[in-house]
Amino acid sequence: MPDPPPAWELSRRQEIGARVREARLDADLTQIRLGEIVGLSHKTIHGIEYATTNPTLGMLIRIARAVGRPLSDLVGD
């Protein structure tokens, strides 16, 4: 079983997840609908938003496009 991520990584994933959630809500999308658009399950979208899933760059690129935001809005600095 892999080691748990360091605290700073989990904190960063939580920040990204909160930004994804905010962007999704601003785009008036449910987790289910966003998942359909980007080809992920709603459980995966939920996991990204609540930092239990470690998203790939490809996932984040597709989500950014679906919610009409630049990738940098989701991942920050």
C-alpha positions in Angstrom: 0.0 0.0 0.0 1.5 3.4 -1.0 2.4 5.9 1.7 -0.1 8.7 2.3 0.8 12.0 0.6 2.6 14.7 2.5 0.3 17.2 4.3 1.3 20.0 1.9 0.2 17.9 -1.1 -3.2 17.1 0.4 -3.7 20.8 1.3 -2.9 21.7 -2.3 -5.3 19.1 -3.7 -8.0 20.5 -1.4 -7.4 24.0 -2.8 -7.7 22.7 -6.3 -10.8 20.7 -5.5 -12.5 23.8 -4.0 -11.7 25.7 -7.2 -13.0 22.9 -9.4 -16.2 22.9 -7.3 -16.6 26.7 -7.5 -16.0 26.7 -11.3 -18.5 23.8 -11.8 -21.2 25.6 -9.8 -20.5 28.9 -11.6 -21.0 26.9 -14.9 -24.3 25.6 -13.5 -23.2 22.0 -13.8 -23.9 19.0 -11.5 -21.1 16.6 -10.8 -23.0 14.1 -12.9 -23.3 16.4 -15.9 -19.6 17.5 -15.7 -18.6 13.9 -15.5 -20.6 13.2 -18.7 -19.0 16.1 -20.5 -15.4 15.2 -19.6 -15.7 11.4 -19.7 -15.4 10.8 -15.9 -17.7 9.3 -13.4 -19.5 11.6 -11.0 -17.7 9.8 -8.2 -14.4 10.8 -9.7 -15.6 14.5 -9.9 -16.6 14.2 -6.3 -13.3 12.8 -5.4 -11.4 15.6 -7.1 -13.5 18.2 -5.4 -13.0 16.7 -2.0 -9.3 15.7 -2.5 -9.8 12.0 -2.3 -8.9 11.5 -5.9 -5.6 12.7 -7.3 -6.5 14.2 -10.7 -4.3 13.9 -13.7 -3.3 16.9 -15.8 -5.5 15.5 -18.6 -8.5 15.4 -16.2 -7.9 19.0 -15.1 -7.5 20.2 -18.7 -10.8 18.6 -19.7 -12.6 20.0 -16.6 -11.2 23.5 -17.3 -12.5 23.5 -20.8 -15.9 22.1 -19.7 -16.4 24.9 -17.2 -15.1 27.6 -19.5 -12.1 28.6 -17.3 -8.4 28.6 -18.0 -6.5 25.7 -16.4 -4.6 28.3 -14.3 -7.9 29.3 -12.6 -8.2 25.8 -11.3 -4.6 25.1 -10.2 -3.6 28.6 -9.2 0.0 29.5 -8.7 
